[in-house]
C-alpha cells in the first residue's frame, strides 16, 4: 500500500453547534530512492549514475500535531459571522494542510451558495487573516469550502516529497512533483500528458523555485537517453546552474556556443530549431507508420528519440523584445509537438493579456498560478479568481487539463545550493559521446519571420510604399503611427521612416514633433513611386 488514507476523527462540540469532524490527512508511505538501480548504461555504452537523494539536505519534519486551539477559534469566528447573516451550517469537516486549513461547510437546504461567496471579505476581517478563499461548491461534494491560513505554516521540502513510494514506483513517462495538497498528499503529475505547462505569478511568489523542483524531479527520474532540455533564460541568473548538464542533458544549437540561451534573438532562433526538430520527428513517425513517440521508441529501440523539455523562464521579457517572432514558434510547438515528445514549460511574472495571449492560453490547458496582485491577473491565468488570495512562498493553484477547478498545492522548497549539488554531481560524470544537435531551421522561413529585415531588391523595406501612402493620406508622419497602423516593431518603423526621408516624402526629424509631409496628395505620390521603380 502506497499511502495511509485519511482518518475521520469526530471533534466534541458545544450544544447547538453543528457536528464537526477532522480529516487527519494522507500519510504517504516513505521509500528510499537510493534503493533503486542508480547506475544505468546509456546508448553510447557509457555508464550514467542517477543523483543520490543524499545530495538534498535532510531536514527534520515539522511537528505534525494539529493546533486544536487555533482550529476551534477559527471555527467559532467562522460560525459567528455566518450566523450574523443567517447562514445555518449542518455539518463541518476540517482538513489541516501544510499552509491552510480547509473547512467544508454543509449548509442547510434553504441557503443559497451565492450568499456565502459574497462574504469573502467579511470572513477575512472576522478571522483577522489574509488569503481567505471560498470554493463554492467543492466539486463532487454537497459542501462549500473555506480555506483559512494556518497560524504556524509548515515548509514542504523537496527531499520529503521525493522520498515516497508514490514517486519511487511511478509508471509515468515524465514525472514531476508539484508538492503537497491540503490533505497532505504528495501530488505528482506527468508532463507527457499535460502536455505543456504555463506558470505565472508575482515576483517572489515561488515560480523559479517551482521550475527548479520540476527540473530536479526529472533529473531524479529520467536518464540522459530519455529526456533532453532546451533552456531559455532572458533574466540570465535563474538557470545558469544547469550549465553543468551540458554534456548529458542539454541540447546544442547549430552556430551557437552557449547551451542556455539568454539573448532574445538567439532565443527566437533556438525555438525555430525546435520547430524544425518537431517537423523532422513527424517525418520519422510517418516513415515508421506510428502515431506517437512512445510507439516509435518501442518499435525502433535503436533509433529511440529522447523527450525534449523546453523551459522558458521569463516569457514577458521575450514578448517585449521579440513579440510575434517568439510567439509564432511557441504556438506551433504548443499545438503540434505533443505526439513527438516535445513539451513546453513557460513561466512569466507579468500575467497580462499582451504576454499570455488568448492563443497561447488556449494551447496550455495545464496552468500553475502563484500569488498575483489582482483578480484580473488571476482570471488571465486561470479563467477565474482565487490566485489573488494565495499566501506566496510556493502557495499555488494548479489547474489540471482534465479537471474543472484548480487544486491548491504547497510547492516544495529546494535551495540553490541543493540544485548546484545535483547538477555538479551529473556534470562530474564522464561526458556522453552521443551529442544531440538540433537541426538548422529553414532559411526561407527564417527570413520571412525576421520582421526587421524584409526588404525589396532596391534596398527599400517591403512596407515602404504602404507607409508612404499612409503618411500622405493622413498628412502626418511619425514612427508611432507606422507602428500602430502597420504593426511594425520600433526599429523597423524607424528604418522605414528614414527611407521615406531619403526619398523626399517626409522632412527631417524635429525633436519630438511629427515630421512634415512633403508630398501633398496621392497623385503626386504615385508619380514619385513610379519614378523610384
LINMOPE-V491821 format. One record per residue. N is the residue number from 1. RES is the residue in one letter. PSI is psi in radians with two decimals (999 if undefined). OMEGA is omega as a letter, one per 40 degrees, with the letter a starting at -180 (* if undefined). D_CENTER is the distance of its C-alpha to the mean C-alpha in whole Angstrom. Layout:
N/RES/PSI/OMEGA/D_CENTER
N/RES/PSI/OMEGA/D_CENTER
This chain:
1/X/2.28/a/33
2/X/-0.62/a/29
3/X/2.66/i/29
4/X/2.09/a/31
5/X/2.79/a/31
6/X/2.53/i/31
7/X/2.69/i/34
8/X/2.02/a/36
9/X/2.06/i/38
10/X/2.49/i/40
11/X/2.28/i/40
12/X/2.42/i/44
13/X/2.77/i/44
14/X/2.74/i/47
15/X/2.39/i/49
16/X/-0.20/i/47
17/X/2.65/i/44
18/X/2.68/i/42
19/X/2.48/a/41
20/X/2.32/i/38
21/X/2.70/a/37
22/X/2.14/i/34
23/X/2.07/a/32
24/X/-0.25/a/31
25/X/2.81/a/28
26/X/2.40/i/27
27/X/1.88/a/29
28/X/2.46/i/27
29/X/2.17/a/29
30/X/2.68/i/29
31/X/2.56/i/29
32/X/1.96/a/30
33/X/-0.42/a/27
34/X/-0.07/i/30
35/X/-0.30/i/32
36/X/3.04/i/30
37/X/1.91/a/31
38/X/-0.44/a/30
39/X/2.14/i/32
40/X/2.80/i/31
41/X/2.34/a/32
42/X/3.12/a/30
43/X/-0.69/a/31
44/X/0.35/i/33
45/X/0.19/i/35
46/X/2.52/i/34
47/X/2.46/i/33
48/X/2.39/a/29
49/X/2.22/i/29
50/X/2.59/i/26
51/X/2.51/i/25
52/X/2.62/i/27
53/X/-0.35/a/26
54/X/-0.16/i/28
55/X/-0.34/i/26
56/X/2.48/a/24
57/X/2.41/i/26
58/X/1.97/a/28
59/X/2.35/i/28
60/X/2.34/i/30
61/X/2.58/i/29
62/X/2.74/i/29
63/X/2.19/a/32
64/X/-0.01/i/31
65/X/2.43/a/34
66/X/2.36/i/33
67/X/1.57/a/34
68/X/-0.55/i/37
69/X/-0.78/i/38
70/X/-0.65/i/35
71/X/-0.83/a/34
72/X/-0.68/i/38
73/X/-0.74/i/37
74/X/-0.72/i/34
75/X/-0.75/a/35
76/X/-0.82/a/39
77/X/-0.67/a/37
78/X/-0.84/a/35
79/X/-0.67/i/38
80/X/-0.81/a/40
81/X/-0.68/i/38
82/X/-0.64/a/37
83/X/-0.58/i/41
84/X/-0.65/a/42
85/X/0.27/i/40
86/X/0.75/i/42
87/X/1.94/a/39
88/X/2.43/a/40
89/X/2.28/a/38
90/X/-0.73/a/40
91/X/2.52/i/38
92/X/2.27/i/35
93/X/2.34/a/33
94/X/2.37/i/31
95/X/2.19/a/28
96/X/2.06/a/27
97/X/-3.04/a/24
98/X/-0.66/a/23
99/X/-0.50/a/22
100/X/2.78/i/23
101/X/2.32/i/26
102/X/2.12/i/26
103/X/2.04/i/29
104/X/1.97/a/30
105/X/2.06/i/33
106/X/1.96/a/35
107/X/2.80/i/37
108/X/2.64/a/40
109/X/-0.49/a/40
110/X/0.13/a/41
111/X/2.21/i/38
112/X/2.44/i/36
113/X/-0.65/a/32
114/X/-0.44/i/32
115/X/-0.57/i/34
116/X/-0.75/a/32
117/X/-0.52/a/29
118/X/-0.12/a/31
119/X/0.26/a/31
120/X/-0.88/a/28
121/X/-0.63/i/29
122/X/-0.71/i/33
123/X/-0.68/i/31
124/X/-0.70/i/29
125/X/-0.74/a/33
126/X/-0.64/a/35
127/X/-0.04/a/33
128/X/0.81/a/32
129/X/2.66/i/28
130/X/2.66/i/25
131/X/0.57/i/22
132/X/2.20/a/24
133/X/2.30/a/22
134/X/2.27/i/24
135/X/1.94/a/23
136/X/1.94/e/26
137/X/2.99/i/27
138/X/2.22/a/25
139/X/2.21/i/24
140/X/0.09/a/27
141/X/2.65/i/29
142/X/1.07/a/32
143/X/2.74/i/31
144/X/2.38/a/29
145/X/2.40/i/26
146/X/2.07/a/27
147/X/2.17/a/24
148/X/2.31/a/26
149/X/2.51/i/25
150/X/2.65/i/27
151/X/-0.64/i/30
152/X/1.62/i/29
153/X/2.60/i/25
154/X/2.44/i/24
155/X/2.37/i/22
156/X/2.13/a/20
157/X/2.56/a/21
158/X/-0.73/a/19
159/X/-0.70/a/22
160/X/-0.52/a/23
161/X/-0.31/i/20
162/X/-0.50/a/21
163/X/0.85/i/25
164/X/2.68/a/25
165/X/-0.59/a/27
166/X/-0.72/i/24
167/X/-0.71/a/22
168/X/-0.71/a/25
169/X/0.37/a/26
170/X/2.68/i/23
171/X/0.33/a/23
172/X/2.75/i/20
173/X/-0.90/i/19
174/X/1.37/a/16
175/X/2.29/i/16
176/X/2.33/i/13
177/X/2.18/i/14
178/X/-0.42/i/12
179/X/-2.63/a/15
180/X/2.42/i/18
181/X/3.13/i/19
182/X/-0.50/i/21
183/X/0.18/i/24
184/X/0.40/i/23
185/X/2.33/i/22
186/X/2.21/a/20
187/X/2.04/i/17
188/X/2.30/i/16
189/X/2.76/i/14
190/X/1.98/a/14
191/X/-0.52/a/12
192/X/-0.45/a/14
193/X/-0.14/a/15
194/X/-0.90/e/11
195/X/-0.13/i/12
196/X/2.71/a/8
197/X/2.24/i/5
198/X/2.21/a/3
199/X/2.24/a/2
200/X/2.66/i/6
201/X/2.89/a/9
202/X/2.90/i/13
203/X/2.31/i/14
204/X/0.09/a/15
205/X/-0.31/i/13
206/X/0.20/a/11
207/X/-0.87/a/8
208/X/-0.65/i/10
209/X/-0.69/i/12
210/X/-0.75/i/9
211/X/-0.73/i/8
212/X/-0.69/i/12
213/X/-0.77/a/13
214/X/-0.81/a/11
215/X/-0.73/i/12
216/X/-0.69/i/16
217/X/-0.78/a/16
218/X/-0.63/i/16
219/X/-0.58/i/18
220/X/-0.40/a/20
221/X/-0.43/a/20
222/X/2.53/i/21
223/X/2.91/i/23
224/X/-0.42/i/23
225/X/-0.41/a/25
226/X/-0.63/a/22
227/X/2.51/i/19
228/X/2.78/a/18
229/X/2.50/i/15
230/X/2.13/a/15
231/X/2.23/i/13
232/X/2.09/a/13
233/X/1.41/a/14
234/X/-0.44/i/15
235/X/-0.24/i/16
236/X/-0.24/a/18
237/X/-0.10/a/18
238/X/-0.64/a/14
239/X/0.13/a/15
240/X/-0.43/a/19
241/X/-0.40/a/19
242/X/0.07/i/18
243/X/-0.48/i/21
244/X/-0.32/a/23
245/X/0.10/a/22
246/X/-0.53/a/23
247/X/0.04/a/26
248/X/-0.85/a/24
249/X/-0.35/a/20
250/X/2.35/i/20
251/X/2.68/i/20
252/X/2.74/a/23
253/X/2.48/i/23
254/X/2.20/i/27
255/X/0.02/i/29
256/X/2.22/a/26
257/X/-0.82/a/27
258/X/2.58/a/23
259/X/-0.27/i/21
260/X/1.95/a/18
261/X/2.25/i/18
262/X/-0.39/a/18
263/X/2.29/a/20
264/X/-0.72/a/19
265/X/-0.64/i/21
266/X/-0.54/i/21
267/X/-0.72/i/17
268/X/-0.78/i/18
269/X/-0.76/a/21
270/X/-0.73/i/19
271/X/-0.60/i/17
272/X/-0.58/i/20
273/X/-0.69/i/21
274/X/-0.69/i/18
275/X/-0.76/i/19
276/X/-0.72/i/23
277/X/-0.72/i/22
278/X/-0.79/a/21
279/X/-0.71/i/24
280/X/-0.62/i/26
281/X/-0.67/i/25
282/X/-0.65/i/25
283/X/-0.70/i/29
284/X/-0.69/i/29
285/X/-0.69/i/28
286/X/-0.79/i/31
287/X/-0.59/a/33
288/X/-0.03/i/33
289/X/0.75/i/33
290/X/2.87/a/30
291/X/-0.38/a/27
292/X/3.00/a/24
293/X/-0.57/i/23
294/X/-0.82/i/24
295/X/-0.68/a/28
296/X/-0.80/a/28
297/X/-0.54/i/28
298/X/-0.65/a/30
299/X/-0.62/a/33
300/X/1.25/a/32
301/X/-0.50/i/32
302/X/-0.46/i/33
303/X/0.43/a/31
304/X/2.41/a/28
305/X/2.40/i/24
306/X/2.65/i/22
307/X/2.58/a/18
308/X/2.07/a/16
309/X/2.07/a/12
310/X/2.03/a/11
311/X/2.10/i/9
312/X/1.98/a/8
313/X/-0.40/i/8
314/X/1.62/a/10
315/X/-0.62/a/9
316/X/-0.74/a/12
317/X/-0.70/i/15
318/X/-0.70/a/15
319/X/-0.58/i/15
320/X/-0.77/a/18
321/X/-0.55/a/20
322/X/-0.35/i/19
323/X/-2.15/a/18
324/X/-0.45/i/19
325/X/-0.63/a/20
326/X/-0.50/a/16
327/X/-0.68/a/15
328/X/-0.91/i/18
329/X/-0.57/i/17
330/X/-0.76/a/13
331/X/-0.74/i/14
332/X/-0.77/i/17
333/X/-0.79/a/15
334/X/-0.65/a/13
335/X/-0.62/a/16
336/X/-0.33/a/18
337/X/-0.15/a/17
338/X/-0.80/a/16
339/X/-0.43/a/20
340/X/0.25/i/20
341/X/0.51/i/18
342/X/2.18/a/15
343/X/2.44/a/11
344/X/2.39/i/8
345/X/1.94/a/5
346/X/2.23/i/4
347/X/2.56/i/4
348/X/2.55/i/7
349/X/0.00/a/10
350/X/1.49/a/12
351/X/1.05/i/11
352/X/2.87/a/14
353/X/-0.33/i/15
354/X/-0.25/i/16
355/X/-1.00/i/12
356/X/1.44/a/11
357/X/2.87/a/14
358/X/-0.70/a/15
359/X/-0.54/i/15
360/X/-0.80/a/11
361/X/-0.65/a/11
362/X/-0.47/a/13
363/X/0.10/i/12
364/X/1.35/a/9
365/X/-0.47/i/11
366/X/2.18/a/8
367/X/2.58/i/6
368/X/2.24/i/6
369/X/2.14/i/8
370/X/-3.04/a/10
371/X/2.31/i/13
372/X/2.95/a/14
373/X/-0.58/a/17
374/X/2.91/i/18
375/X/-0.55/i/19
376/X/-0.77/i/18
377/X/-0.69/i/14
378/X/-0.74/i/14
379/X/-0.61/i/15
380/X/-0.68/a/13
381/X/-0.91/a/10
382/X/-0.06/a/12
383/X/0.43/i/15
384/X/2.87/a/17
385/X/3.01/i/18
386/X/-0.68/a/17
387/X/-0.42/i/14
388/X/-0.25/a/17
389/X/0.06/a/19
390/X/2.89/a/17
391/X/-0.06/a/18
392/X/-3.10/i/16
393/X/0.84/i/16
394/X/-0.03/i/13
395/X/2.09/a/14
396/X/2.79/i/12
397/X/2.12/i/12
398/X/2.12/i/10
399/X/1.75/i/11
400/X/2.73/a/12
401/X/-0.30/a/13
402/X/0.24/i/17
403/X/2.58/a/17
404/X/-0.50/a/18
405/X/2.63/a/17
406/X/2.75/i/14
407/X/2.38/i/15
408/X/2.19/a/16
409/X/2.51/i/15
410/X/2.01/a/16
411/X/2.50/i/13
412/X/2.83/i/16
413/X/2.28/i/17
414/X/2.28/a/18
415/X/2.84/i/20
416/X/-0.63/a/20
417/X/-0.60/i/23
418/X/-0.74/i/22
419/X/-0.73/i/19
420/X/-0.71/i/22
421/X/-0.81/a/24
422/X/-0.87/a/22
423/X/-0.62/i/22
424/X/-0.67/i/25
425/X/-0.76/i/27
426/X/-0.75/a/25
427/X/-0.48/a/26
428/X/-0.21/a/30
429/X/2.87/a/30
430/X/2.28/a/32
431/X/2.45/i/30
432/X/2.50/i/30
433/X/-0.55/a/32
434/X/1.76/a/30
435/X/2.20/i/28
436/X/2.08/i/25
437/X/2.22/i/25
438/X/2.61/a/23
439/X/2.72/i/26
440/X/2.29/i/27
441/X/2.76/i/26
442/X/2.34/a/28
443/X/-0.72/a/30
444/X/-0.74/i/31
445/X/-0.67/a/28
446/X/-0.78/a/27
447/X/-0.57/i/30
448/X/-0.57/a/29
449/X/-0.22/i/25
450/X/1.68/a/27
451/X/-0.45/a/27
452/X/-0.01/a/29
453/X/0.27/a/32
454/X/1.83/a/33
455/X/2.66/i/37
456/X/-3.11/a/40
457/X/-0.34/i/43
458/X/0.11/i/45
459/X/-0.06/i/42
460/X/2.65/i/41
461/X/2.60/i/37
462/X/-0.42/i/37
463/X/0.15/a/36
464/X/-0.89/a/39
465/X/-0.69/i/42
466/X/-0.67/i/39
467/X/-0.69/i/39
468/X/-0.79/i/43
469/X/-0.64/a/43
470/X/-0.83/a/41
471/X/-0.57/i/42
472/X/-0.71/a/46
473/X/-0.70/a/45
474/X/-0.22/a/44
475/X/0.75/a/46
476/X/2.34/a/43
477/X/2.00/i/41
478/X/2.69/i/38
479/X/-0.68/a/35
480/X/-0.60/i/33
481/X/-0.79/i/35
482/X/-0.67/i/34
483/X/-0.81/a/30
484/X/-0.87/a/30
485/X/-0.55/a/33
486/X/-0.02/i/32
487/X/0.88/i/28
488/X/2.69/i/28
489/X/2.88/a/27
490/X/-0.83/a/29
491/X/-0.68/a/30
492/X/-0.72/i/31
493/X/-0.65/i/33
494/X/-0.69/i/35
495/X/-0.71/i/36
496/X/-0.71/i/37
497/X/-0.69/i/39
498/X/-0.66/i/41
499/X/-0.64/i/42
500/X/-0.68/i/43
501/X/-0.75/a/45
502/X/-0.49/a/46
503/X/0.22/i/48
504/X/0.39/a/49
505/X/-0.60/i/47
506/X/2.81/a/46
507/X/-3.03/a/48
508/X/2.76/i/46
509/X/2.48/i/44
510/X/1.36/a/45
511/X/-2.30/a/43
512/X/-0.01/a/40
513/X/2.74/i/43
514/X/2.58/i/42
515/X/2.69/i/44
516/X/2.44/i/47
517/X/2.06/a/47
518/X/-0.36/i/51
519/X/2.15/a/51
520/X/-0.30/i/52
521/X/2.89/a/52
522/X/-0.55/i/50
523/X/-0.80/i/53
524/X/-0.63/i/54
525/X/-0.79/a/50
526/X/-0.68/i/51
527/X/-0.76/i/54
528/X/-0.77/a/52
529/X/-0.67/i/49
530/X/-0.69/i/52
531/X/-0.58/i/54
532/X/-0.66/i/50
533/X/999/*/50
